[in-house]
Amino acid sequence: MPRYFFNVRRSGVLIRDPEGDDLPDEAAARRLGLEIVQDMLRLPHVYGEMREWQRDEFVITDETGATVLILPFLGSDSES
């Protein structure tokens, strides 16, 4: 099963996901990214207020480091 890494780009700086997640395909990686953003919206006491991270984005890469998807946090709450 392929491994996908949910790196975060914050203020132009890429924060790498050191572990990644084993997922069947890119569609599953997108779904997981959207689920994480939904959790961030529901749990501001854990992730901070939306204004602190709304301009950030996931840069989802595969095992080779190739970008497979860029998922902006802002607007992700309506894409399911």
Backbone hydrogen bonds, N-H to C=O, Kabsch-Sander energy under -0.5 kcal/mol:
donor,donor_aa,acceptor,acceptor_aa,energy
4,Y,21,D,-2.9
5,F,61,T,-2.6
7,N,5,F,-1.2
7,N,59,V,-1.3
8,V,15,I,-2.5
9,R,57,E,-3.1
10,R,8,V,-0.7
10,R,13,V,-2.7
13,V,10,R,-2.2
15,I,8,V,-3.7
15,I,13,V,-0.6
16,R,14,L,-0.7
21,D,4,Y,-2.7
23,L,2,P,-2.4
23,L,21,D,-0.6
29,A,25,D,-1.6
30,R,26,E,-2.4
31,R,27,A,-2.3
32,L,28,A,-2.4
33,G,29,A,-2.4
34,L,30,R,-2.4
35,E,31,R,-2.4
36,I,32,L,-2.4
37,V,33,G,-2.1
38,Q,34,L,-2.3
39,D,35,E,-2.2
40,M,36,I,-2.2
41,L,37,V,-2.0
42,R,38,Q,-2.1
43,L,39,D,-1.9
46,V,43,L,-1.7
47,Y,43,L,-2.4
48,G,44,P,-2.1
52,E,49,E,-2.1
53,W,49,E,-0.5
53,W,50,M,-1.6
54,Q,50,M,-2.2
56,D,53,W,-2.0
57,E,9,R,-1.4
58,F,71,L,-2.6
59,V,7,N,-2.7
60,I,58,F,-0.6
60,I,69,L,-2.8
61,T,5,F,-2.0
61,T,59,V,-0.5
62,D,66,A,-2.1
65,G,62,D,-1.8
68,V,60,I,-3.0
69,L,60,I,-1.6
71,L,58,F,-2.5
71,L,69,L,-0.5
73,F,56,D,-2.5
74,L,54,Q,-1.0
74,L,56,D,-0.5
76,S,73,F,-1.6
78,S,75,G,-1.1
79,E,76,S,-1.3
80,S,78,S,-0.9
